[in-house]
Amino acid sequence: MESLEKGDVVDENLNVYGVEGLKVADSSIVIKMVGANTYSTALLVKGKATEILLKELTGL
């Protein structure tokens, strides 16, 4: 739980620490400021969340 000690709220699979079954997939999980439009960042988060959920739900 090193990341939790650093102040992170979610793990690499978007699971919220300390809350079973809850994931967060929005721009608030981005740690560093990005040099792009925030919409682009939100799309990247959405894409990663889709991959994670598909893998967890279907095993693909």
N, C-alpha and C positions, 0 to 999 in steps of 0.2 A: 504493500500500500504506500510505496514511496511517493507516487503521484498525488495521493490524497494528502499526504503530509506537506507537499509543495503547494497545496491550495487548489488542485484540480477538483472538478465536480463530477466529471464523467471519465470512464476508462476508454481504452482504445476501441471498444465495441459499443460505445455510446450509452453504457449502463450508468445510471446515477449511483454514486457511492452511497450505501446505507439505505437504499430504497429498492427492494426486490421487484423486478418486472417493469421498471420505469426506464425508458430511454429518452434522451434529449437529442434532437437533430435540427438545430437551428444555428444561426450565426453566432449566438452567445458562447458556443463552445470553442470558437477560434481564439487561440491564446495570444497571437501576435497580430498587430495591425497589418493589414495587407495593402499592397500598392495598387490594387485593382478596385474596380467598382464593387461595392458590397453585394450587389445582385449576383455577380460572378462567383463570389465566395459562397453565397447561399446555395447556388446551383451545385457547386462542388461538394458541399456538405450533404445535400440531398442525394447526390450520386453515390457517395460513400455509404450513406444510411441505407439506400436501396440495396447495395451489395451486401451489407451486413445482415439486413433482414431476410433477404433471399437465401443467404447461406444458412442462417439459423432456422428458418421455417421449412426449407425444402432440402437442405443438405447439398445444394448445387455449388 
